[in-house]
Amino acid sequence: MKLKFIIVFTLLSHSILSQKPTQEFSKIHAGSITGIKFSPAGNLMATFANDSNILIWETHPLKVKGSLKGHLKKINTVDFSPDGTSLVSGSDDGTIQLWDLSTMTSYWTTTNKMRFF
């Protein structure tokens, strides 16, 4: 079965905040989306893909807030800081990066390559 829509649903009010056809996501990411992560407050969502980019979305309404570019290979994982102002990412390029979401820039990158299992 092929996914046709991505829906952002709130458990507090049991209502749909946003929904978008999946083809809109495929137009933005050059590769297959490999993961989605929500910020602790639920107001932001990060998508990552085989294209080595991370997109930051506002969840209500669902729209792209910015793009995080800096990894050279597929993104494996991302996670938001508890306050939702930073993001950490790990990639097949062997680096970990910390991102400032107010400026959409990396403020720290590992200097040596690491192998992720």
Number of C-alpha atoms within 10 A of each C-alpha: 3 5 8 10 13 15 15 18 15 12 8 6 8 8 10 12 14 16 15 15 12 14 12 11 17 13 9 10 18 13 16 13 17 14 15 16 16 19 20 14 10 15 14 21 22 24 21 25 22 19 18 21 22 25 19 24 19 17 22 14 13 18 14 16 16 17 16 21 15 16 21 14 17 20 26 17 18 21 18 21 13 11 9 17 14 19 21 17 20 22 22 20 17 17 21 21 19 20 22 16 18 10 11 17 17 17 11 12 16 12 10 8 11 14 9 11 4
